[in-house]
Amino acid sequence: MDPGYPAQSPLWRGVPSTLDDAMRWSDGASYFFRGQEYWKVLDGELEAAPGYPQSTARDWLVCGDSQADGSEAAGVDGAEGDRAPPGQHHQSRSEDGYEVCSCTSRAPSLPGALGPLAPAATLMLLLMLLPLPPGALLWTAAQALAL
């Protein structure tokens, strides 16, 4: 075998030779992931698309730029167990080889979203799950509405 072979060079220009993951997506492009970045290679091309690498957190996990780049950290010291406020993320855990990015919706939680209907919705769910005779179910529902 010739010296220097087998060669460890990337198959596609602009894409690192050591990767965490790779996949082919429904858009016909191949995506290559390493660390917090990814590269896109269009079908039939031999190099990464212009503008890559991009942030995996921002583009695949739908995190905002400040979440993806680690500029907003949760808590004073980022200790384990701290919870990030909505729209922010925990500190990078680069020593563990991954970054935590929690993209919390600013929408109200389920009980708040139901408002005054939450107790009635809970009761209806329980009534559907309980094995009661048909007559008892009507009586229980009527009694619950009277409350």
Backbone hydrogen bonds, N-H to C=O, Kabsch-Sander energy under -0.5 kcal/mol:
donor,donor_aa,acceptor,acceptor_aa,energy
5,Y,2,D,-1.6
9,S,7,A,-0.9
13,R,46,L,-2.4
15,V,12,W,-1.7
19,L,17,S,-0.6
20,D,33,F,-3.2
21,D,33,F,-1.7
23,M,31,Y,-2.4
25,W,29,A,-2.6
28,G,25,W,-2.0
30,S,41,V,-2.9
31,Y,23,M,-3.3
32,F,39,W,-2.5
33,F,21,D,-3.2
34,R,37,E,-2.4
37,E,34,R,-2.1
38,Y,54,Q,-1.8
39,W,32,F,-2.5
41,V,30,S,-2.9
42,L,40,K,-0.5
45,E,42,L,-2.3
48,A,13,R,-2.9
49,A,40,K,-3.4
52,Y,49,A,-1.2
54,Q,38,Y,-2.1
56,T,36,Q,-2.4
57,A,36,Q,-0.5
59,D,55,S,-2.1
60,W,56,T,-2.7
61,L,56,T,-1.2
61,L,57,A,-0.7
63,C,57,A,-2.2
68,A,64,G,-2.7
69,D,65,D,-2.2
71,S,66,S,-1.1
72,E,66,S,-1.0
73,A,71,S,-0.5
82,D,79,A,-2.0
88,Q,85,P,-1.9
89,H,72,E,-0.7
93,R,98,Y,-1.0
96,D,93,R,-2.2
97,G,93,R,-0.6
97,G,94,S,-0.8
98,Y,93,R,-1.4
100,V,91,Q,-0.5
101,C,99,E,-0.6
103,C,101,C,-0.7
104,T,102,S,-1.1
113,A,109,S,-2.3
114,L,110,L,-1.9
115,G,111,P,-1.4
117,L,114,L,-2.0
118,A,115,G,-1.6
121,A,117,L,-2.9
122,T,118,A,-2.4
123,L,119,P,-2.4
124,M,120,A,-2.5
125,L,121,A,-2.0
126,L,122,T,-2.3
127,L,123,L,-2.6
128,M,124,M,-1.9
129,L,125,L,-1.3
130,L,126,L,-1.7
132,L,130,L,-1.4
137,L,133,P,-1.7
138,L,134,P,-1.5
139,W,135,G,-2.0
140,T,136,A,-2.6
141,A,137,L,-2.4
142,A,138,L,-2.5
143,Q,139,W,-2.5
144,A,140,T,-2.2
145,L,141,A,-1.9
146,A,142,A,-1.4
147,L,143,Q,-0.9
